[in-house]
Amino acid sequence: NANLNCNAPDAPKFSFYDRGTPIYTQSRFLPPSKLLDAQVTRSTIGDGCFIHKSVINNSMIGLRSNIQEGCVIEDTMIMGADYYEETHECESLPGCTPIGIGAGTTIRRAIIDKNARIGMDCQITNKENVQEANEEEKGYIIKDGIIVIIKDSIIPNGTII
């Protein structure tokens, strides 16, 4: 919640723009983010992202995030990726699930760690309101009802969490 509160429209509890308390960051020399027909509300988008025809609401989208067409991301923190992935790099992996969020995926109340590979048409919503689950072998845990996708995990197409 602390990170998502930075998106509050009225008076966020923390501001990146306060002259009295500057925030310093390392320059990464990334390209600007590219949003193609995306609807973004109350969210922060990091550098070098690609978001295509998706809906993002009250979320933090980290560096180099790749969100494909038809996704819905709500109340979520996506950490992003440590690097850009070329098509031939993905093809060397079984099933070739690219780094990022696959087309048609819905994610609500989740934390997606770096370099996660989430397939197409996944539902990461905790529909059954599970409070605690340890499914590390499947690439995720649930803590206090929040789904956490583990760093470098591969979530196959059509997965429902």
C-alpha positions, 0 to 999 in steps of 0.5 A: 500500500505504501508504494501505491499511496504515491499515486493518490491524487489529493495529497499523497503521503509521500511526494517525489517532487518535494524540493526539500526532500529530493529523491536521487536515482541512478541514470539508466539511459533507457528510452521513454515508455511507449503507451499504445492506446492504453488507458492509465489512471492513478498510476506511475510508469517507469522508463523503458516500458511498452504497454499496448492496448491495456488498462492500468489502474492504481498501479506502479509499473517498473522499468522495462515492463512489457504489457501486451494487448488486452491486459487489465492491471489494478492495485498492483506493483510490477517491478519490471525487468533487469534487461530487454529480451530479444526474440531469439533469447526467448525462443531458446526457452521451453514454451517461450514465455517472454518477460512481462505480461502476456496478452489478455491477462488480468492482475489485481492486488499483486506484486510482480517481481523482476523478470517474471514471465506471465503467459497469455490469458492468465487470471492473477486475482485471488478470486477465492480470497486466499490469505496465505499460500506457499506455491513457490514451485509454481512461481508464487506465494500469497501473503495477507491476501496479496499474490506475489509472483517470485523473481524470474518465475514462469507462469504458463498461459491460462493460469488462474491464481 
